[in-house]
Amino acid sequence: MEYRILDLILASAKGLKRSTFFGRSDVYAVASISGTTGKIQKLPTTVHKNGGSNPTWNFPMKFIFDEAGVLQNRVSLVVKIKSVRLFHDKSLGEVHVPIKELMDGAVKTDGNAMQSVSCQVNTRSGKPKGVLNFWFELGERFVIQHHQEPVPVVQTGESGAGTGLDGEQLVGEIVYDTASDGSVDDWPV
């Protein structure tokens, strides 16, 4: 099956719904890829303290998706924006962007430069309230011979080593994931 990498930088949001009457709230976003089979890929940004209605994150992320699902328009980027609360974080809105729209609208550049996108944020009731700004770049296609889904990568530090969402150790650009038969599978990321 053919896969691609979506490099994403959640930059900022403007004009979001206020979550408090007094002061400015602490705001973060959670990005995920919906419509894929296998493991759910979900990554949060850092919390912008006192970000209020205009938070800034500039948080880089990587997701892996299967291209067949995108061509059938089943795969979307979902970004949920939340305000930190004591017991249960409050939803400020969300954005749904079909990956096919990103692929179709992607400008072909020789340097594979990141491209800027601004999307309307909708509240739970469906009303528009605010704008989400992000940058994206689509990586080259690659083939995985196994039946398991790839694990999203969370980059930490300057060395590029880190852990996957489920705690797998990531070394360089290979994700080591133990298969059910005890062997080690290599995932290009």
Accessible surface in RSA format (square Angstrom, percent):
REM  Atomic radii and reference values for relative SASA: ProtOr
REM  Chains: A
REM  Algorithm: Lee & Richards
REM  Probe-radius: 1.40
REM  Slices: 20
REM RES _ NUM      All-atoms   Total-Side   Main-Chain    Non-polar    All polar
REM                ABS   REL    ABS   REL    ABS   REL    ABS   REL    ABS   REL
RES MET A   1   121.50  62.9  81.93  54.2  39.58  94.2  95.14  80.9  26.37  34.9
RES GLU A   2    81.42  46.7  76.63  58.0   4.79  11.4  23.54  45.5  57.88  47.3
RES TYR A   3     4.80   2.2   4.80   2.7   0.00   0.0   0.85   0.6   3.95   4.9
RES ARG A   4    30.88  13.0  30.88  15.7   0.00   0.0   0.00   0.0  30.88  18.7
RES ILE A   5    24.13  13.7  24.13  18.0   0.00   0.0  24.13  17.4   0.00   0.0
RES LEU A   6     0.00   0.0   0.00   0.0   0.00   0.0   0.00   0.0   0.00   0.0
RES ASP A   7    31.88  22.3  31.88  31.7   0.00   0.0  10.22  24.1  21.66  21.6
RES LEU A   8     1.17   0.7   0.00   0.0   1.17   2.9   0.00   0.0   1.17   3.1
RES ILE A   9    51.81  29.5  51.81  38.6   0.00   0.0  51.81  37.3   0.00   0.0
RES LEU A  10     0.00   0.0   0.00   0.0   0.00   0.0   0.00   0.0   0.00   0.0
RES ALA A  11    10.48   9.6  10.44  16.1   0.05   0.1  10.44  14.7   0.05   0.1
RES SER A  12    13.87  11.7  13.87  18.5   0.00   0.0   5.08  10.8   8.79  12.3
RES ALA A  13     0.00   0.0   0.00   0.0   0.00   0.0   0.00   0.0   0.00   0.0
RES LYS A  14   100.97  49.3  99.51  61.1   1.46   3.5  70.93  63.8  30.04  32.0
RES GLY A  15    36.97  45.6   0.00   N/A  36.97  45.6  33.85  92.9   3.12   7.0
RES LEU A  16     3.16   1.8   0.00   0.0   3.16   7.9   0.00   0.0   3.16   8.5
RES LYS A  17    69.08  33.7  67.62  41.5   1.45   3.5  35.53  32.0  33.54  35.7
RES ARG A  18   147.51  61.9 129.90  66.2  17.62  41.9  67.91  92.8  79.61  48.2
RES SER A  19     8.24   7.0   0.00   0.0   8.24  19.0   1.43   3.0   6.81   9.5
RES THR A  20    45.00  32.0  35.30  35.8   9.70  23.1  40.41  54.3   4.59   6.9
RES PHE A  21   187.74  93.9 165.68 102.6  22.06  57.4 167.04 101.3  20.70  59.3
RES PHE A  22   182.69  91.4 167.09 103.5  15.60  40.6 170.16 103.2  12.53  35.9
RES GLY A  23    58.99  72.7   0.00   N/A  58.99  72.7  39.26 107.7  19.73  44.2
RES ARG A  24   148.10  62.2 127.83  65.2  20.27  48.3  47.44  64.8 100.66  61.0
RES SER A  25    11.46   9.7   4.61   6.2   6.85  15.8   7.63  16.3   3.82   5.4
RES ASP A  26    35.99  25.2  33.76  33.6   2.23   5.3   2.19   5.2  33.79  33.7
RES VAL A  27     0.00   0.0   0.00   0.0   0.00   0.0   0.00   0.0   0.00   0.0
RES TYR A  28    30.29  14.1  30.29  17.2   0.00   0.0  16.65  12.5  13.64  16.8
RES ALA A  29     0.00   0.0   0.00   0.0   0.00   0.0   0.00   0.0   0.00   0.0
RES VAL A  30    21.08  13.9  19.94  18.1   1.13   2.7  19.94  17.3   1.13   3.1
RES ALA A  31     0.00   0.0   0.00   0.0   0.00   0.0   0.00   0.0   0.00   0.0
RES SER A  32    17.15  14.5  17.15  22.9   0.00   0.0   3.17   6.8  13.98  19.6
RES ILE A  33     4.78   2.7   0.00   0.0   4.78  11.5   0.00   0.0   4.78  13.0
RES SER A  34    47.45  40.1  41.49  55.4   5.97  13.7  37.21  79.2  10.25  14.4
RES GLY A  35    38.64  47.6   0.00   N/A  38.64  47.6  24.21  66.4  14.43  32.3
RES THR A  36    28.76  20.5   4.94   5.0  23.82  56.8   2.96   4.0  25.80  39.0
RES THR A  37    87.65  62.3  81.88  83.0   5.77  13.8  74.72 100.4  12.93  19.5
RES GLY A  38    59.19  73.0   0.00   N/A  59.19  73.0  29.20  80.1  29.99  67.2
RES LYS A  39    73.64  35.9  63.09  38.7  10.55  25.1  61.75  55.6  11.89  12.7
RES ILE A  40   122.85  69.9 107.99  80.4  14.87  35.8 108.81  78.4  14.04  38.1
RES GLN A  41     7.13   4.0   7.13   5.2   0.00   0.0   0.23   0.5   6.90   5.2
RES LYS A  42   104.04  50.8 102.16  62.7   1.88   4.5  45.11  40.6  58.93  62.8
RES LEU A  43     5.76   3.2   5.76   4.1   0.00   0.0   5.76   4.0   0.00   0.0
RES PRO A  44    69.80  50.9  65.32  59.5   4.47  16.3  65.32  53.9   4.47  27.8
RES THR A  45     9.94   7.1   0.00   0.0   9.94  23.7   0.68   0.9   9.26  14.0
RES THR A  46    80.22  57.1  72.40  73.4   7.82  18.6  66.92  89.9  13.30  20.1
RES VAL A  47    58.56  38.5  38.76  35.1  19.80  47.7  38.76  33.7  19.80  53.7
RES HIS A  48    57.71  31.5  52.17  36.3   5.54  14.2  35.11  36.2  22.59  26.3
RES LYS A  49   140.90  68.7 130.79  80.2  10.12  24.1  86.87  78.2  54.04  57.6
RES ASN A  50    87.24  60.2  84.96  82.1   2.29   5.5  15.50  37.3  71.75  69.3
RES GLY A  51     0.98   1.2   0.00   N/A   0.98   1.2   0.80   2.2   0.18   0.4
RES GLY A  52     8.95  11.0   0.00   N/A   8.95  11.0   8.36  22.9   0.59   1.3
RES SER A  53    28.85  24.4  24.03  32.1   4.83  11.1  16.66  35.5  12.19  17.1
RES ASN A  54    63.37  43.7  55.22  53.4   8.15  19.6   9.15  22.0  54.22  52.4
RES PRO A  55     0.00   0.0   0.00   0.0   0.00   0.0   0.00   0.0   0.00   0.0
RES THR A  56    61.41  43.7  50.40  51.1  11.02  26.3  35.49  47.7  25.92  39.2
RES TRP A  57    19.95   8.0   0.32   0.2  19.63  46.1   2.88   1.5  17.07  27.7
RES ASN A  58    93.47  64.5  76.61  74.0  16.86  40.6  23.88  57.5  69.60  67.3
RES PHE A  59    48.85  24.4  48.48  30.0   0.36   0.9  48.85  29.6   0.00   0.0
RES PRO A  60    80.77  58.9  70.80  64.5   9.98  36.3  71.03  58.6   9.75  60.6
RES MET A  61     9.65   5.0   0.38   0.2   9.28  22.1   6.67   5.7   2.99   4.0
RES LYS A  62    48.51  23.7  48.01  29.5   0.50   1.2  20.26  18.2  28.25  30.1
RES PHE A  63     0.05   0.0   0.00   0.0   0.05   0.1   0.05   0.0   0.00   0.0
RES ILE A  64     3.78   2.2   2.18   1.6   1.60   3.9   2.18   1.6   1.60   4.3
RES PHE A  65     1.60   0.8   0.00   0.0   1.60   4.2   1.60   1.0   0.00   0.0
RES ASP A  66    11.28   7.9  10.96  10.9   0.32   0.8   2.21   5.2   9.07   9.0
RES GLU A  67     7.51   4.3   7.51   5.7   0.00   0.0   5.19  10.0   2.32   1.9
RES ALA A  68    49.77  45.8  41.79  64.5   7.98  18.2  46.78  65.9   2.99   7.9
RES GLY A  69     0.33   0.4   0.00   N/A   0.33   0.4   0.33   0.9   0.00   0.0
RES VAL A  70     0.02   0.0   0.00   0.0   0.02   0.0   0.02   0.0   0.00   0.0
RES LEU A  71   109.64  61.1  90.89  65.0  18.75  47.1  91.02  63.9  18.62  50.1
RES GLN A  72   116.47  65.1  89.17  65.2  27.30  65.0  40.16  85.5  76.31  57.9
RES ASN A  73    89.08  61.4  65.08  62.9  24.00  57.8  14.68  35.3  74.39  71.9
RES ARG A  74   113.78  47.8  95.72  48.8  18.07  43.0  62.18  85.0  51.61  31.3
RES VAL A  75     0.48   0.3   0.06   0.1   0.42   1.0   0.06   0.1   0.42   1.1
RES SER A  76    22.87  19.3  22.87  30.5   0.00   0.0   3.07   6.5  19.80  27.7
RES LEU A  77     0.37   0.2   0.29   0.2   0.09   0.2   0.29   0.2   0.09   0.2
RES VAL A  78     8.62   5.7   8.39   7.6   0.23   0.6   8.39   7.3   0.23   0.6
RES VAL A  79     0.13   0.1   0.13   0.1   0.00   0.0   0.13   0.1   0.00   0.0
RES LYS A  80    86.13  42.0  86.13  52.8   0.00   0.0  29.91  26.9  56.22  59.9
RES ILE A  81     0.00   0.0   0.00   0.0   0.00   0.0   0.00   0.0   0.00   0.0
RES LYS A  82    59.00  28.8  59.00  36.2   0.00   0.0   7.22   6.5  51.78  55.2
RES SER A  83     0.66   0.6   0.66   0.9   0.00   0.0   0.00   0.0   0.66   0.9
RES VAL A  84    63.90  42.0  49.11  44.5  14.79  35.6  49.11  42.7  14.79  40.1
RES ARG A  85    93.40  39.2  80.09  40.8  13.31  31.7  31.76  43.4  61.63  37.4
RES LEU A  86   158.70  88.4 123.34  88.2  35.36  88.9 129.28  90.8  29.42  79.2
RES PHE A  87   189.29  94.7 153.00  94.8  36.29  94.4 156.41  94.8  32.88  94.1
RES HIS A  88   155.32  84.9 142.87  99.3  12.45  31.8  98.87 101.9  56.45  65.7
RES ASP A  89    43.79  30.7  34.02  33.9   9.77  23.1   8.21  19.3  35.58  35.5
RES LYS A  90    66.33  32.4  61.08  37.5   5.25  12.5  37.94  34.1  28.39  30.2
RES SER A  91    29.78  25.2  22.08  29.5   7.70  17.7  12.64  26.9  17.14  24.0
RES LEU A  92     1.48   0.8   0.60   0.4   0.88   2.2   1.48   1.0   0.00   0.0
RES GLY A  93     1.50   1.8   0.00   N/A   1.50   1.8   1.02   2.8   0.48   1.1
RES GLU A  94    51.35  29.5  50.40  38.1   0.95   2.3  15.96  30.9  35.39  28.9
RES VAL A  95     4.45   2.9   2.94   2.7   1.51   3.6   4.45   3.9   0.00   0.0
RES HIS A  96   109.06  59.6  84.37  58.6  24.69  63.2  67.89  70.0  41.16  47.9
RES VAL A  97    10.71   7.0  10.07   9.1   0.65   1.6  10.71   9.3   0.00   0.0
RES PRO A  98    34.32  25.0  34.32  31.3   0.00   0.0  34.32  28.3   0.00   0.0
RES ILE A  99     0.00   0.0   0.00   0.0   0.00   0.0   0.00   0.0   0.00   0.0
RES LYS A 100    61.90  30.2  61.75  37.9   0.15   0.4  34.46  31.0  27.44  29.2
RES GLU A 101   110.64  63.5 100.12  75.7  10.52  25.0  38.67  74.8  71.97  58.8
RES LEU A 102     9.44   5.3   7.50   5.4   1.94   4.9   9.43   6.6   0.00   0.0
RES MET A 103    25.39  13.2  18.40  12.2   6.99  16.6  18.96  16.1   6.43   8.5
RES ASP A 104   102.77  72.0  67.63  67.3  35.13  83.1  33.18  78.1  69.59  69.4
RES GLY A 105    54.47  67.2   0.00   N/A  54.47  67.2  35.59  97.7  18.88  42.3
RES ALA A 106    18.14  16.7   7.51  11.6  10.63  24.2   7.51  10.6  10.63  28.2
RES VAL A 107    97.27  64.0  87.86  79.5   9.41  22.7  92.86  80.7   4.42  12.0
RES LYS A 108   175.40  85.6 148.27  91.0  27.13  64.6 118.01 106.2  57.39  61.1
RES THR A 109    55.15  39.2  36.04  36.5  19.11  45.5  40.94  55.0  14.21  21.5
RES ASP A 110   157.37 110.2 121.86 121.3  35.51  84.0  43.62 102.7 113.76 113.4
RES GLY A 111    68.73  84.8   0.00   N/A  68.73  84.8  40.03 109.9  28.70  64.3
RES ASN A 112    76.83  53.0  68.43  66.1   8.41  20.2  10.24  24.6  66.59  64.4
RES ALA A 113    55.54  51.1  45.64  70.4   9.90  22.5  54.24  76.4   1.30   3.4
RES MET A 114    55.75  28.9  40.55  26.8  15.20  36.2  36.45  31.0  19.31  25.6
RES GLN A 115    33.81  18.9  30.22  22.1   3.59   8.5  20.02  42.6  13.78  10.5
RES SER A 116    72.92  61.6  44.62  59.5  28.30  65.2  21.19  45.1  51.72  72.5
RES VAL A 117    33.04  21.7  27.45  24.8   5.60  13.5  33.04  28.7   0.00   0.0
RES SER A 118    74.18  62.7  44.54  59.4  29.64  68.3  24.94  53.1  49.24  69.0
RES CYS A 119    22.56  17.1  16.54  18.4   6.02  14.2  11.10  28.1  11.46  12.4
RES GLN A 120   100.45  56.2  85.81  62.7  14.64  34.9  28.45  60.6  72.00  54.6
RES VAL A 121     0.00   0.0   0.00   0.0   0.00   0.0   0.00   0.0   0.00   0.0
RES ASN A 122    53.54  36.9  53.44  51.6   0.10   0.2   8.74  21.0  44.80  43.3
RES THR A 123    18.66  13.3  12.88  13.1   5.78  13.8  12.33  16.6   6.33   9.6
RES ARG A 124   206.99  86.9 168.01  85.6  38.98  92.8  86.69 118.5 120.30  72.9
RES SER A 125    90.03  76.1  46.82  62.5  43.21  99.5  53.13 113.1  36.90  51.7
RES GLY A 126    49.89  61.5   0.00   N/A  49.89  61.5  29.87  82.0  20.03  44.9
RES LYS A 127   142.83  69.7 141.22  86.6   1.61   3.8  86.11  77.5  56.71  60.4
RES PRO A 128    83.39  60.8  65.76  59.9  17.63  64.1  66.11  54.6  17.28 107.4
RES LYS A 129    96.28  47.0  93.52  57.4   2.76   6.6  42.18  38.0  54.10  57.6
RES GLY A 130    17.39  21.4   0.00   N/A  17.39  21.4   5.18  14.2  12.21  27.3
RES VAL A 131    60.11  39.6  60.11  54.4   0.00   0.0  60.11  52.2   0.00   0.0
RES LEU A 132     0.00   0.0   0.00   0.0   0.00   0.0   0.00   0.0   0.00   0.0
RES ASN A 133    34.60  23.9  34.60  33.4   0.00   0.0  15.46  37.2  19.14  18.5
RES PHE A 134     1.06   0.5   0.11   0.1   0.95   2.5   0.11   0.1   0.95   2.7
RES TRP A 135   106.81  42.9 106.81  51.7   0.00   0.0  86.76  46.3  20.05  32.5
RES PHE A 136     5.63   2.8   5.63   3.5   0.00   0.0   5.63   3.4   0.00   0.0
RES GLU A 137    37.47  21.5  37.07  28.0   0.40   1.0   5.89  11.4  31.58  25.8
RES LEU A 138    25.86  14.4   8.62   6.2  17.24  43.3   8.62   6.1  17.24  46.4
RES GLY A 139    19.94  24.6   0.00   N/A  19.94  24.6  19.94  54.7   0.00   0.0
RES GLU A 140   132.91  76.3 123.93  93.8   8.98  21.4  59.81 115.7  73.10  59.7
RES ARG A 141   131.21  55.1 108.54  55.3  22.67  54.0  26.45  36.2 104.76  63.5
RES PHE A 142    36.24  18.1  29.33  18.2   6.91  18.0  36.24  22.0   0.00   0.0
RES VAL A 143    81.16  53.4  58.70  53.1  22.46  54.1  58.70  51.0  22.46  60.9
RES ILE A 144     9.56   5.4   4.90   3.7   4.65  11.2   7.99   5.8   1.56   4.2
RES GLN A 145   155.45  86.9 124.78  91.2  30.68  73.0  57.42 122.2  98.03  74.4
RES HIS A 146    98.69  53.9  86.90  60.4  11.78  30.1  46.99  48.4  51.70  60.2
RES HIS A 147   187.16 102.3 155.36 108.0  31.80  81.4 111.40 114.8  75.75  88.1
RES GLN A 148    70.08  39.2  64.68  47.3   5.40  12.9  38.70  82.4  31.38  23.8
RES GLU A 149    26.48  15.2  21.33  16.1   5.16  12.3   6.62  12.8  19.86  16.2
RES PRO A 150     2.74   2.0   1.77   1.6   0.97   3.5   1.77   1.5   0.97   6.0
RES VAL A 151     0.25   0.2   0.23   0.2   0.02   0.0   0.23   0.2   0.02   0.0
RES PRO A 152     1.56   1.1   1.56   1.4   0.00   0.0   1.56   1.3   0.00   0.0
RES VAL A 153    11.23   7.4  10.01   9.1   1.22   2.9  10.01   8.7   1.22   3.3
RES VAL A 154    43.46  28.6  40.67  36.8   2.78   6.7  43.23  37.6   0.23   0.6
RES GLN A 155    99.91  55.9  73.02  53.4  26.90  64.0  17.65  37.6  82.27  62.4
RES THR A 156    68.40  48.7  61.48  62.3   6.93  16.5  56.12  75.4  12.28  18.6
RES GLY A 157    71.88  88.6   0.00   N/A  71.88  88.6  40.99 112.5  30.89  69.2
RES GLU A 158   187.25 107.5 147.72 111.8  39.53  94.1  68.10 131.7 119.15  97.3
RES SER A 159    97.96  82.8  57.50  76.7  40.46  93.2  56.69 120.7  41.28  57.8
RES GLY A 160    28.16  34.7   0.00   N/A  28.16  34.7  22.47  61.7   5.68  12.7
RES ALA A 161    36.01  33.1  31.20  48.2   4.81  10.9  31.73  44.7   4.28  11.3
RES GLY A 162     7.48   9.2   0.00   N/A   7.48   9.2   7.17  19.7   0.31   0.7
RES THR A 163    60.55  43.1  60.54  61.4   0.01   0.0  36.60  49.2  23.95  36.2
RES GLY A 164     4.89   6.0   0.00   N/A   4.89   6.0   0.00   0.0   4.89  10.9
RES LEU A 165    69.37  38.6  43.55  31.2  25.82  64.9  45.78  32.2  23.59  63.5
RES ASP A 166    91.92  64.4  56.38  56.1  35.54  84.0  25.31  59.6  66.61  66.4
RES GLY A 167    52.95  65.3   0.00   N/A  52.95  65.3  29.25  80.3  23.70  53.1
RES GLU A 168    30.68  17.6  21.98  16.6   8.70  20.7  23.26  45.0   7.42   6.1
RES GLN A 169   102.03  57.1  95.79  70.0   6.24  14.9  49.81 106.0  52.22  39.6
RES LEU A 170     4.49   2.5   4.49   3.2   0.00   0.0   4.49   3.2   0.00   0.0
RES VAL A 171    82.40  54.2  79.34  71.8   3.06   7.4  79.34  68.9   3.06   8.3
RES GLY A 172    47.62  58.7   0.00   N/A  47.62  58.7  33.14  91.0  14.48  32.4
RES GLU A 173   129.37  74.3 122.14  92.4   7.23  17.2  44.53  86.1  84.84  69.3
RES ILE A 174    60.03  34.2  59.36  44.2   0.67   1.6  59.49  42.8   0.55   1.5
RES VAL A 175     0.27   0.2   0.27   0.2   0.00   0.0   0.27   0.2   0.00   0.0
RES TYR A 176    95.67  44.7  88.27  50.2   7.39  19.2  53.08  39.9  42.59  52.5
RES ASP A 177    10.88   7.6  10.46  10.4   0.42   1.0   0.32   0.8  10.56  10.5
RES THR A 178    90.86  64.6  71.54  72.5  19.32  46.0  41.64  55.9  49.21  74.4
RES ALA A 179    17.86  16.4  13.54  20.9   4.31   9.8  13.73  19.3   4.12  10.9
RES SER A 180   124.97 105.6  80.08 106.9  44.90 103.4  58.71 125.0  66.26  92.8
RES ASP A 181   118.08  82.7  77.13  76.8  40.95  96.8  49.62 116.8  68.46  68.3
RES GLY A 182    53.04  65.4   0.00   N/A  53.04  65.4  29.96  82.2  23.07  51.7
RES SER A 183    53.91  45.6  42.71  57.0  11.20  25.8  46.58  99.2   7.33  10.3
RES VAL A 184    90.38  59.5  63.62  57.6  26.76  64.5  63.62  55.3  26.76  72.6
RES ASP A 185     6.00   4.2   3.59   3.6   2.41   5.7   2.78   6.5   3.22   3.2
RES ASP A 186    90.45  63.4  69.17  68.8  21.28  50.3  19.93  46.9  70.52  70.3
RES TRP A 187     1.18   0.5   1.18   0.6   0.00   0.0   1.18   0.6   0.00   0.0
RES PRO A 188    54.61  39.8  53.88  49.1   0.73   2.6  54.55  45.0   0.07   0.4
RES VAL A 189    27.72  18.2   8.02   7.3  19.69  47.5  14.21  12.3  13.51  36.6
END  Absolute sums over single chains surface
CHAIN  1 A    10390.0       8113.2       2276.8       5898.5       4491.5
END  Absolute sums over all chains
TOTAL         10390.0       8113.2       2276.8       5898.5       4491.5
